[in-house]
Amino acid sequence: MTTAENAIAALQSAADAYHNKIEEINERMVSAEANYQSKLLALEVRKYAARDTTSRSYSTAWSDGLMV
């Protein structure tokens, strides 16, 4: 092989290794995302609301001034 052919073969080999590494990283990212989503679903989200249970009474009558 000539020097140029060796260089081309080395570049192709490096490109293949690069693409394989990218594929591995993508697979790890998919796995990590699935793991994250699984853990997120496992968290029990609790919502709290204050309840006012005090009884009150109201009147529709109008007041005619100050109460003494």
LUMTILUM-80566 format. One record per residue (C-alpha): residue in three letters; z, x, y. Coordinates in Angstrom, 1 decimal, decimal comma, always signed. Example, Ala and Ser with C-alpha at 12.3 -4.5 7.8 and 13.67 -1.06 7.14 Angstrom:
// LUMTILUM-80566
<atom residu="ALA" Z="+7,8" X="+12,3" Y="-4,5"/>
<atom residu="SER" Z="+7,1" X="+13,7" Y="-1,1"/>
This chain:
// LUMTILUM-80566
<atom residu="MET" Z="+0,0" X="+0,0" Y="+0,0"/>
<atom residu="THR" Z="-0,7" X="+1,1" Y="+3,5"/>
<atom residu="THR" Z="+2,0" X="+1,4" Y="+6,2"/>
<atom residu="ALA" Z="+0,8" X="-1,8" Y="+7,8"/>
<atom residu="GLU" Z="+0,9" X="-3,7" Y="+4,5"/>
<atom residu="ASN" Z="+4,4" X="-2,4" Y="+3,9"/>
<atom residu="ALA" Z="+5,5" X="-3,5" Y="+7,3"/>
<atom residu="ILE" Z="+4,0" X="-7,0" Y="+6,7"/>
<atom residu="ALA" Z="+5,7" X="-7,3" Y="+3,4"/>
<atom residu="ALA" Z="+9,0" X="-6,2" Y="+5,0"/>
<atom residu="LEU" Z="+8,5" X="-8,8" Y="+7,7"/>
<atom residu="GLN" Z="+7,7" X="-11,5" Y="+5,2"/>
<atom residu="SER" Z="+10,8" X="-10,6" Y="+3,2"/>
<atom residu="ALA" Z="+13,0" X="-10,7" Y="+6,3"/>
<atom residu="ALA" Z="+11,5" X="-14,1" Y="+7,3"/>
<atom residu="ASP" Z="+12,2" X="-15,4" Y="+3,8"/>
<atom residu="ALA" Z="+15,8" X="-14,2" Y="+4,0"/>
<atom residu="TYR" Z="+16,2" X="-15,7" Y="+7,5"/>
<atom residu="HIS" Z="+14,9" X="-19,1" Y="+6,3"/>
<atom residu="ASN" Z="+17,2" X="-19,0" Y="+3,3"/>
<atom residu="LYS" Z="+20,2" X="-18,2" Y="+5,5"/>
<atom residu="ILE" Z="+19,2" X="-21,1" Y="+7,9"/>
<atom residu="GLU" Z="+19,0" X="-23,4" Y="+4,9"/>
<atom residu="GLU" Z="+22,4" X="-22,3" Y="+3,6"/>
<atom residu="ILE" Z="+23,9" X="-22,8" Y="+7,1"/>
<atom residu="ASN" Z="+22,4" X="-26,3" Y="+7,3"/>
<atom residu="GLU" Z="+23,9" X="-27,2" Y="+3,9"/>
<atom residu="ARG" Z="+27,3" X="-25,9" Y="+5,0"/>
<atom residu="MET" Z="+27,0" X="-28,0" Y="+8,2"/>
<atom residu="VAL" Z="+26,2" X="-31,1" Y="+6,2"/>
<atom residu="SER" Z="+29,1" X="-30,5" Y="+3,9"/>
<atom residu="ALA" Z="+31,5" X="-29,8" Y="+6,9"/>
<atom residu="GLU" Z="+30,4" X="-33,0" Y="+8,6"/>
<atom residu="ALA" Z="+31,0" X="-35,0" Y="+5,4"/>
<atom residu="ASN" Z="+34,4" X="-33,4" Y="+5,1"/>
<atom residu="TYR" Z="+35,2" X="-34,2" Y="+8,7"/>
<atom residu="GLN" Z="+34,1" X="-37,8" Y="+8,4"/>
<atom residu="SER" Z="+36,1" X="-38,2" Y="+5,2"/>
<atom residu="LYS" Z="+39,2" X="-36,9" Y="+6,9"/>
<atom residu="LEU" Z="+38,6" X="-39,1" Y="+10,0"/>
<atom residu="LEU" Z="+38,4" X="-42,1" Y="+7,7"/>
<atom residu="ALA" Z="+41,6" X="-41,1" Y="+6,0"/>
<atom residu="LEU" Z="+43,5" X="-41,2" Y="+9,3"/>
<atom residu="GLU" Z="+45,1" X="-44,6" Y="+9,8"/>
<atom residu="VAL" Z="+44,5" X="-45,6" Y="+13,3"/>
<atom residu="ARG" Z="+47,4" X="-47,7" Y="+14,5"/>
<atom residu="LYS" Z="+47,2" X="-49,9" Y="+17,5"/>
<atom residu="TYR" Z="+50,3" X="-51,1" Y="+19,2"/>
<atom residu="ALA" Z="+50,6" X="-54,1" Y="+21,5"/>
<atom residu="ALA" Z="+53,6" X="-55,2" Y="+23,3"/>
<atom residu="ARG" Z="+54,5" X="-58,8" Y="+22,6"/>
<atom residu="ASP" Z="+56,3" X="-60,9" Y="+25,1"/>
<atom residu="THR" Z="+58,2" X="-63,6" Y="+23,2"/>
<atom residu="THR" Z="+60,4" X="-64,8" Y="+26,1"/>
<atom residu="SER" Z="+60,4" X="-68,5" Y="+26,5"/>
<atom residu="ARG" Z="+59,6" X="-69,8" Y="+30,0"/>
<atom residu="SER" Z="+59,3" X="-73,2" Y="+31,6"/>
<atom residu="TYR" Z="+57,1" X="-74,2" Y="+34,4"/>
<atom residu="SER" Z="+57,0" X="-77,2" Y="+36,7"/>
<atom residu="THR" Z="+54,1" X="-78,8" Y="+38,5"/>
<atom residu="ALA" Z="+56,4" X="-80,1" Y="+41,3"/>
<atom residu="TRP" Z="+56,1" X="-78,7" Y="+44,8"/>
<atom residu="SER" Z="+59,2" X="-77,3" Y="+46,5"/>
<atom residu="ASP" Z="+60,1" X="-78,9" Y="+49,8"/>
<atom residu="GLY" Z="+61,9" X="-75,9" Y="+51,3"/>
<atom residu="LEU" Z="+64,8" X="-73,7" Y="+50,5"/>
<atom residu="MET" Z="+67,1" X="-74,6" Y="+47,7"/>
<atom residu="VAL" Z="+70,7" X="-74,6" Y="+48,7"/>
